[in-house]
Amino acid sequence: MFKAAPDYSEIDYFEEKLKEAGYETRYVNVIEFEYCNLDVLEGNLKKAEEFAGLIFTSPRGVKAVSRIPHVSDLMVKWQKLTVFSVGEETRRTVMHELALEAQGCEAGNSNSLADIILQKKYVKPFLFPCGNLKHDTLPRKLNDGRVNIIPVTVYETKTHHLLEQTLQDIVVHTCSFPQIVIYFSPSGVRSTLPILLKLGVPLHLLKLIAIGPTTEKSLLEYKLEVSSVAKKPTPEYLLEAVNRCCDIKN
């Protein structure tokens, strides 16, 4: 499983779901984050009256907000506004870190979330704490629908400093590379594939699973066959994708 470390708990719900179903898993932390522009974020958070609400497309954006001094006091005003999030994991992080109720978690990606947001009209813009690798899908679609957002880049994504050593250890100390590889983000794809190719891992023999269509697209850009894609980024749908890949029903 190639993904970032869990954000607020020792428990990885995706890993737990797969283990419950009898799968043996190996978790590899592929990326790490560096927070930035928190002063800009803080300045915007202090002006809640100027916004319609918040949009989060990743748990890291939530974590950036939680790092602001006296954030619980600032969130009092934001509790009266609308908060949107992509996926169940981000929704849980919003609740745990900020004590805010987020809508739209049923959306499996930014494109679907934009459709949910556009069901209503908003006069004021949304504040959008995001990463440096954000895609333009959400801002472009909302802008076309005349919903304004104020994006603030609050974290930068980098390849984990121990990734190459970790992958080398897996190749050297196991009889064969794991048969199934699960990717959770495009950045995970970009971080790992050059290293795997360098180590001589036979990628064409592996069953590759993507957490969603954006990650699938990144794998296809490397001319790789994707065996299965989760319909939504949840543990339940991931298990369904793995079972489908292995021809296991229920």
C-alpha positions as CSV (number, residue, x, y, z in Angstrom):
1,M,0.0,0.0,0.0
2,F,1.6,3.2,-1.2
3,K,0.1,6.1,0.8
4,A,0.9,8.9,3.2
5,A,0.8,8.2,7.0
6,P,-2.6,8.5,8.7
7,D,-3.3,12.0,9.9
8,Y,-4.6,11.8,13.4
9,S,-4.6,8.2,14.5
10,E,-2.3,5.1,14.6
11,I,-5.1,3.2,12.9
12,D,-5.1,3.1,9.1
13,Y,-8.7,2.3,8.3
14,F,-7.9,1.1,4.7
15,E,-5.3,-1.3,6.1
16,E,-7.6,-2.5,8.8
17,K,-10.4,-3.3,6.3
18,L,-8.0,-5.4,4.1
19,K,-6.7,-7.3,7.1
20,E,-10.2,-8.1,8.3
21,A,-10.8,-9.6,4.9
22,G,-7.8,-11.9,5.3
23,Y,-5.3,-10.0,3.1
24,E,-1.7,-9.6,4.2
25,T,-0.6,-6.0,3.9
26,R,2.6,-4.0,3.8
27,Y,2.3,-0.3,4.3
28,V,4.8,2.1,2.7
29,N,4.9,5.8,3.4
30,V,5.7,7.3,0.0
31,I,5.4,11.0,0.6
32,E,5.9,13.6,3.3
33,F,4.7,17.1,3.7
34,E,6.1,20.5,4.6
35,Y,3.6,23.2,5.7
36,C,3.9,26.7,4.3
37,N,2.0,30.1,4.1
38,L,0.4,29.5,7.4
39,D,0.5,33.3,8.1
40,V,-1.6,33.8,4.9
41,L,-4.0,31.1,6.0
42,E,-4.3,32.6,9.5
43,G,-5.1,36.0,8.0
44,N,-8.0,34.5,6.0
45,L,-9.3,32.4,8.8
46,K,-9.7,35.6,10.9
47,K,-12.0,37.0,8.3
48,A,-14.7,34.4,8.4
49,E,-17.4,37.0,7.7
50,E,-15.9,37.4,4.2
51,F,-16.4,33.8,3.1
52,A,-19.2,31.4,2.4
53,G,-17.2,28.6,4.0
54,L,-14.3,26.1,3.6
55,I,-13.4,23.5,1.1
56,F,-11.0,20.6,1.9
57,T,-9.9,18.0,-0.7
58,S,-7.3,16.3,1.6
59,P,-6.6,15.7,5.3
60,R,-3.4,17.7,5.0
61,G,-5.3,20.9,4.2
62,V,-7.3,20.3,7.4
63,K,-4.1,19.6,9.4
64,A,-2.7,22.9,8.2
65,V,-5.7,24.8,9.6
66,S,-5.3,22.9,12.9
67,R,-1.7,24.2,13.2
68,I,-2.9,27.9,13.4
69,P,-2.7,29.3,17.0
70,H,-6.0,29.4,18.9
71,V,-7.7,27.6,16.0
72,S,-10.6,26.5,18.2
73,D,-11.5,30.1,18.9
74,L,-11.3,30.9,15.2
75,M,-13.5,28.0,14.3
76,V,-16.5,29.4,16.3
77,K,-17.4,31.7,13.4
78,W,-16.7,29.0,10.8
79,Q,-19.1,26.7,12.5
80,K,-21.9,28.9,11.1
81,L,-20.6,28.5,7.5
82,T,-20.7,25.7,5.0
83,V,-17.8,23.2,4.9
84,F,-17.2,20.8,2.1
85,S,-14.8,17.8,1.9
86,V,-13.8,15.1,-0.4
87,G,-14.1,11.6,1.0
88,E,-14.7,10.0,4.4
89,E,-11.1,10.3,5.6
90,T,-11.0,14.0,5.1
91,R,-14.5,14.4,6.7
92,R,-13.2,12.5,9.8
93,T,-10.1,14.7,10.0
94,V,-12.3,17.9,9.8
95,M,-14.4,16.7,12.7
96,H,-11.5,15.5,14.8
97,E,-9.2,18.4,14.2
98,L,-11.6,21.4,13.8
99,A,-14.9,20.1,15.3
100,L,-16.7,21.1,12.1
101,E,-19.3,19.2,10.2
102,A,-18.4,18.7,6.5
103,Q,-20.7,18.0,3.7
104,G,-20.0,16.3,0.4
105,C,-17.9,13.4,1.8
106,E,-19.8,11.1,-0.6
107,A,-17.9,12.7,-3.4
108,G,-15.0,10.5,-4.4
109,N,-13.0,13.2,-6.2
110,S,-12.8,17.0,-6.7
111,N,-14.9,16.8,-9.9
112,S,-17.8,15.2,-8.0
113,L,-17.5,17.6,-5.1
114,A,-17.7,20.5,-7.5
115,D,-21.1,19.2,-8.7
116,I,-22.3,19.0,-5.1
117,I,-21.2,22.6,-4.4
118,L,-22.8,23.9,-7.5
119,Q,-26.2,22.7,-6.4
120,K,-26.5,26.0,-4.6
121,K,-25.5,29.6,-5.3
122,Y,-23.1,31.4,-3.1
123,V,-22.4,35.2,-3.1
124,K,-19.2,35.0,-1.1
125,P,-16.1,33.0,-2.0
126,F,-14.9,29.8,-0.3
127,L,-11.5,29.5,1.4
128,F,-9.6,26.5,-0.1
129,P,-6.5,25.4,1.9
130,C,-4.6,23.1,-0.6
131,G,-1.3,21.6,-1.6
132,N,1.2,22.6,-4.2
133,L,0.2,19.7,-6.4
134,K,-3.5,20.5,-6.5
135,H,-5.3,19.8,-9.8
136,D,-7.2,22.6,-11.6
137,T,-10.4,20.6,-11.9
138,L,-12.2,22.0,-8.8
139,P,-11.2,25.7,-9.2
140,R,-12.0,25.6,-12.9
141,K,-15.4,23.9,-12.6
142,L,-16.5,26.2,-9.7
143,N,-15.3,29.2,-11.6
144,D,-17.4,28.2,-14.6
145,G,-20.3,27.8,-12.3
146,R,-19.7,31.3,-10.8
147,V,-18.7,30.1,-7.4
148,N,-15.5,31.9,-6.3
149,I,-12.7,30.3,-4.2
150,I,-9.6,31.7,-2.6
151,P,-6.9,29.0,-2.8
152,V,-4.1,29.1,-0.3
153,T,-1.2,26.7,-0.8
154,V,-0.6,25.5,2.8
155,Y,1.6,22.4,2.2
156,E,4.1,21.0,-0.2
157,T,4.3,17.3,-1.1
158,K,7.7,15.7,-1.3
159,T,9.0,12.1,-1.8
160,H,9.6,10.5,1.6
161,H,13.3,10.6,2.4
162,L,13.4,6.9,3.3
163,L,11.3,5.7,0.3
164,E,14.1,4.3,-1.9
165,Q,15.7,2.5,1.1
166,T,12.3,1.0,2.1
167,L,11.6,-0.3,-1.4
168,Q,15.1,-1.7,-1.8
169,D,14.6,-3.6,1.5
170,I,11.4,-5.0,0.2
171,V,13.0,-6.2,-3.0
172,V,16.1,-7.6,-1.3
173,H,14.5,-9.3,1.7
174,T,11.4,-10.9,0.1
175,C,11.2,-13.8,-2.3
176,S,9.2,-11.7,-4.7
177,F,7.6,-8.2,-4.8
178,P,4.0,-8.1,-3.5
179,Q,1.5,-9.3,-6.2
180,I,-0.9,-6.4,-5.6
181,V,0.1,-2.7,-5.3
182,I,-2.4,-0.1,-4.2
183,Y,-1.8,3.5,-5.1
184,F,-3.6,6.3,-3.1
185,S,-2.4,9.4,-5.0
186,P,-0.8,10.6,-8.2
187,S,2.2,11.9,-6.1
188,G,2.6,8.3,-4.8
189,V,2.8,7.1,-8.4
190,R,5.4,9.7,-9.4
191,S,7.4,9.0,-6.3
192,T,7.6,5.2,-6.5
193,L,7.7,4.3,-10.2
194,P,11.1,5.7,-11.1
195,I,12.6,3.8,-8.0
196,L,10.8,0.5,-8.9
197,L,12.0,0.7,-12.4
198,K,15.5,1.4,-11.2
199,L,15.3,-1.7,-8.9
200,G,14.2,-3.9,-11.8
201,V,10.7,-4.7,-10.4
202,P,8.6,-6.3,-13.2
203,L,5.7,-3.8,-13.1
204,H,3.9,-5.5,-16.0
205,L,3.4,-8.6,-13.8
206,L,1.9,-6.7,-10.9
207,K,-1.8,-6.0,-10.3
208,L,-2.1,-2.3,-9.8
209,I,-5.1,-0.8,-8.0
210,A,-5.9,2.9,-7.9
211,I,-8.0,4.6,-5.2
212,G,-9.7,6.7,-7.8
213,P,-9.8,8.0,-11.4
214,T,-7.1,10.7,-10.9
215,T,-4.6,8.2,-9.6
216,E,-5.6,5.7,-12.3
217,K,-4.8,8.4,-14.9
218,S,-1.3,8.9,-13.4
219,L,-0.6,5.2,-13.8
220,L,-1.9,5.1,-17.3
221,E,0.5,7.9,-18.2
222,Y,3.3,5.5,-17.5
223,K,1.7,3.0,-20.0
224,L,0.8,0.6,-17.1
225,E,-2.3,-1.5,-17.0
226,V,-4.6,-0.8,-14.0
227,S,-6.3,-3.9,-12.8
228,S,-9.0,-2.2,-10.6
229,V,-10.2,1.2,-9.4
230,A,-12.1,1.9,-6.2
231,K,-15.5,3.5,-7.0
232,K,-15.0,5.8,-4.0
233,P,-12.0,6.5,-1.7
234,T,-13.3,4.5,1.2
235,P,-12.0,1.3,2.9
236,E,-15.2,-0.5,1.8
237,Y,-14.9,0.4,-1.8
238,L,-11.1,-0.3,-1.8
239,L,-11.8,-3.8,-0.5
240,E,-14.3,-4.2,-3.2
241,A,-11.7,-3.2,-5.8
242,V,-9.1,-5.6,-4.4
243,N,-11.7,-8.5,-4.4
244,R,-12.7,-7.6,-7.9
245,C,-9.0,-7.7,-8.9
246,C,-8.6,-11.1,-7.3
247,D,-12.0,-12.4,-8.7
248,I,-13.4,-12.7,-5.2
249,K,-17.1,-12.0,-4.7
250,N,-18.3,-10.5,-1.4
